[in-house]
Amino acid sequence: NFRLSWEESEAAAAYLLSSSMPYNGPRSPGNGNSETGKQLVESIGCLGCHQISGVGNAFAPDLSRVGSKVNADWLFAWVKNPQEYLPSTKMPNLRLSDEQAAHITAYLTTLGAKTERPGFAQKLADNKVVEAGNRLIGRYGCYGCHDIYGMEAQPRVGAELTTFAD
């Protein structure tokens, strides 16, 4: 937890949005049932790795507020085939049908409330805020753990340990 202020969080978000590529993956059909999705999440093993409201394991990201962080199209594509988005992910391809993925997406998007802030979109587009986010990400070395478009050539934050024990 870097304990970022709200302004720092906005700046980081502004930089990430300015450097991201438009989403062109599969679209959620939007016909999922959240109750069926909840049953699927509980029965196919999602809670073996993820936590939702304190239930499950903390091996993978907590999904308690995932609906406030991602949109349905991205979430549908991720649960359908995580390796297509991030080949190095540890999340397995659960070989879900489109129908199952739609139900799970419908459920997960109910977790966490999206909050609208007046003027937020304009702030995220402000070049000064974007540049502040670039400096912040550079200072904290976020690119050391995350793949951030435009920062691929940055040196890693920690020492190279691959041959340390040799």
N, C-alpha and C positions, 0 to 999 in steps of 0.2 A: 504494500500500500504506500504509494508515494505521497499521500495526503495533499493532493493538488487542490488549489483553491478553485472556486467556480470559474474564475477568469482563465486560469491555466487549463482547466478541462475544456473550456470553449476554444481556446487557442489550439490545443492538440487536435480537437475534433475538426476545427477549420482547416488545419494543415492536411489531415488525413483525407478529408472530403475533397480538398483541392487537388490532391495527388492521386486520387483513386480513379479507376476505370469505370465506365458505365456498366451496370449489370446487364449481361446478355444471356443468362442461363435460363433453365426451365422456369416456367411460371406456375405458381400454385393454381390449381383449378378452382379453388375457393369454395368447394362443395363438401368440405370435411365436417364431421360432427365432433365437437369438443369432448363430449362424454365418451364416445367410442375411442377417441384419441387418448384420453386419460387411461382407459382400460388397456389399450395397446401398450402405452408407456409402462404401465405397471406389470404387464404380462410378458413382454418380449425381452426384458432384461435391462432397460435403460437405467433403472435405479441401482444396478450393479456397479455402475461407474459414476452416475450423476446423482445429485441431491436435488430434491424439490421440497421446499418448506421444511427442511430438517430431516426428511425421510430419504434414505438411500445412502450412497457412498460419496466420498469427496475425492475420488481419483480423477475425475474429469470436472469440467466447469459446472458450477451450481446453476440450475435452470430456473430457479425460483422467480427471476425477473427477466427471463429471456425475451418475453413478448414486448418489453419496453425498449429492447436494444436492437432488434432485427425486424425485418419485414417478412411477410408471409412467403414471398417469392424466393428469397434467399434461404429461408428456413426449409421450405419444401425441397429445394435442390440439395441442401446439406443432408437432410435425413435420408433422402433418396440415394445419394451417392457421394459421401464425404470426400473420397479420394479424387473425384473429378475436380473438386474445388481446391483441395489441399492434399496432394499425393503423399506427403509425409505424416498425415494425421494418424493418430492411434485409434480413432473411432472406426469401428468395423462397418463395412457395407452390410446392412441387415437384410438386403434383398427385398425391400418393401415394394409392394405394388403401389401404383399411383394412388389408389383408393386409401390404402393404409397410410401412406405418406401425407395425404390430404387430411386425414383424421388427426394424425399426430400434430401436424402443423396447426390445425384449428385449435387443438388443446394448448399447445405451447404458446401460441400467440395470446392466450388469455392470461398468461402468467406475467404479472408486472404491468403497471399502468403507465401508458405514455403520457407525458406532460407537455403541454404546449406553452412555450414562452414567447410572448409578444416581442417581435423584433429579432428573434433568434436567428432566423434564416439570413437576414441582412448582416448580422454580426459575423456569421460563419463565412460570408462572402467578402468581408472586409480584408483587403490585402495586408493591412497592418496586423490584424489578428492572425492571418495565415502565417505571416513571417514570424510572429511571436511563437506560434506553434512549432514552426520549423526549428527555431532556436531551442525551445523547451525539449522537443524530442531528441535533438542532438545532445543537449546537456544531460538528460537522463539516460541516453543510450538505448532508447526503446527498440531501435533497429537491431540490437544485440540478440533479442529474443523473438522479435516480430519481423516478418517480411513486409517492409514498407517501400512502396513504389517510389523510386527516385533516390533511395538511400542504400541500394544494393552494394555499392562500392565502399561504404563506410567500414572502418575497421571494427572488429568485434570488441565488446567492452572488456571482457576478461582475458586472461592469459590463455594462450593455446596450450591445452593439456593432453593432446592426443598421444604424444610420445613421452609424457612425463615419467612414467614408471620404467621406461626402457633403460 
